[in-house]
Amino acid sequence: MKVLGENKTKTVLVTGGAGFIGCYTARNLLEKGYKVVIVDNFNKYYDPELKKARINNLLLGLSFKLYRVDIADFKSLEKVFKENSIDIVCHQAAQAGVRYSLENPFVYQKSNLQGTINVLECCKAFKVNKLVFASSSSVYGNHQKTPFKETDCTDFPISIYAATKKASETLCYSYHSLYKIPMVGLRYFTVFGPWGRPDMALFKFTNNILEGKLIDVYGEGKMSRDFTYIDDIIEGLISSIEEDFDFEIFNLGHGSPSGLLEFIGIIEKHTGRIAKKRFLPMQKGDVPITYADISKAKEMLDWGPKISLREGISKFIDWYKGYYSV
């Protein structure tokens, strides 16, 4: 049942609101008439100036509250809830990155575990009406059966990042069960587009190809990913906010994986440059394929992806050239 009309006057807290998905989420909510409060710590995992630029560009002319707060700091987060009447929480804040998690596991403990518990405790204490939280395709681990379905076993994550996202899902379900908070979890599949993260393959490959540098092609180029454009992700996310659910998990992916070499070929076409490739073995924590079964999201969210990989890469490269004055 749609509850859009009721929610338009409500206040949504977006954690990680200066991040890639979080900032697009905030913009879409504001354009729909919601009140938005953003929390972000602007950490240095990648250039904080890009996060500031997202806020300044994507939210230009829109009215919102912004708190520079780390969700792992309970007292500071609690203060945000005390100062605002929060109806819905869209929990996007997390330490991202599979490879980085192997080198810095305690950062993931702090942000993804402690931070999520703090968000849940505030949702409980301040009687939030709904929580929508970000998960990841990484929870499926090295799953042999494709496409990945929400009912598949996710008990064997193969990276520390994936383990913290799986733990976050179970924490959320526990709080839902105990305190009856309606919740929706979204497993994102390789999100890309303008204003994306510099640690993602599209950003790194585009940068190195344009600068004539080597690109590292892991898994000897035999990996496949279910690349999903940011606008499609946001459409599914907003539907999950506006539909009435008790507790659900949804895959948000394109539903059609593309090979890594095909992906690089499209970048080459749109940059007009040939990539200098260095083929390397699969890295620890990586998986050979991600592939979303999106039938549940189609049925229950009335959602489906619209932007192709080629169109999405073209949009990203146009943005990249403009942003960096290439």
Phi, psi and omega in degrees: 000127179290138177234027183304313184301321179290322189280342186299334179266004185268163181257129180247128171268123176252108175279146185068033188287351173264357178282176185302298182287321182300318182291319175297322178298312180301316180299313182297318179297317180297319179294334178274356176101003176287155167273139186231133172244128182250135172239131176202144180262357178050049182289174188259022175304319165222173190311113178299338179295328176293322178294317177296320180294324176302308180303312185291333182262308184291330183252017181301128177081000180257149184259123182205166174257138180234126177244128174274088188224140174268125183295344177284349177265097188300314183299319180292320178292318179301323179298323178298316179293322180294326184274351183222144177271091187275123177266319185227139174247128174250097190270097180253347184292133177189156169278117183267169172105114178292311186290321180298331182292336178288331183266333187226061186298328184290336175296323181287323175301315184293309186281309190278331180260298179299317180300317180293319177299319178298317178299315181295319178298321178291321177299319179294309186294324185257012172053052176294142185282334184198146173234127170248123186236149182273128169242203188206151174297342182296342181295340180285346178063211181270058186289131185277327182275131176234153355287162180284129181246149184303333181275356179294155177294133177236033184273000187229061176295144185249011172224159179294320176304310181300320180297322180289328177289321175298316179298322178297319177300316183289325174299315180298317180296321179300315179293323176298313182296319183285320191241006173060033176277122176298136184218150172226129175253137183241119177268104183278143178245108173036075183280137181216164178148179177306144182070018181290177184280137180293343179275354180277154187303317183300317181294311182295316181296315180301313180301309184290323179296316180293331180266003178073023181263162176295146168247139178273120182250101185279162182065023182055024178081009185264003181280156176230146179225148178268077184294132184230126185287145187303318181298323178293318178301314183296322178299317178292322179296314180296320177299323180291332175286319190271347175270154184263109179231158174274293171209123179217152171242134179231140165282132169240100180216176179282335180082015179203096183294152177238143179290152182298322180290325174298316178303312179295321180299322178292320177298317179301317181297317185278341175266341184073020181233151175265131182286140170268108190260139171241109184278129184229159177293167175299138178275155176302136178090346180277159178236153183288333183209144164237139188203110185270130163276114186252018183296325180293316179295323178297317184285314190265336178252356185052048189235147172198147181291147183240334187264125179285164178300317181297314180295318181295318178295320178300317179296320180296313183294323174300315178297313184302314181296323179289315184293319182261008177053048179282000000 
